[in-house]
Amino acid sequence: MVALAPGEIVLRDEGSSREWAVKVDAFSIATVPVNENQLPLTEVSWLDAILYCNDLSKTEGLRPSYSGGEDPDGLDVVCDWDADGYRLPTEAEWEYACRAGTTGTRYGDLPDIAWYRANSDDHVHEVGGKAPNAWGLYDTIGNVWEWCWDLYDPKVYGPYRVFRSGGAYDRQWGCHASSRRKSHPTLRIDDLGFRVARST
């Protein structure tokens, strides 16, 4: 985990060209996505990720961040932002961590920092195999998409949650700091995982 100071990030939705500024409180985030035998954990839904965060918190004697989880759409899940347990990053936290103080499309040259369609040989790779950003975080662009806490646009897409990053099968234009997609919280696919965060 890396502890990050508070700051501000401007989020952008490329579909609507909408931009909005978000203040980010101090928090900690994992240097790599959750993994097993060094490979990112994939085929994991948003609801799976919520359960994992709570189980990990309990294992380490921390107060779980989440309650609820009976609703198949995940709309009953509540986050206790004051809990010291693990949780998913918010979308703003995720992009703030990914950019690491930079403002460009990416924090480095894509082949150096990410596994994507041009260099992945059509498979997900072990975490930490590419150069980190300035804050020591790996794979925030490419390799696997990562679930975030946020609803994408509840008025239009209902319970769909945000995921960020770009993945091993995506072309270069899908792998940048502002890349964002969404799906139902039960979605499980082979290039979608998550990384954990904690409030501080």
Helices and strands as residue ranges (DSSP letters): E 2-4, E 7-13, E 18-24, E 27-29, E 35-36, E 39-40, H 46-59, E 66-67, E 78-79, E 86-87, H 91-99, H 110-113, E 145-151, H 154-157, E 161-164, G 172-174, E 180-183, E 192-193, E 197-199
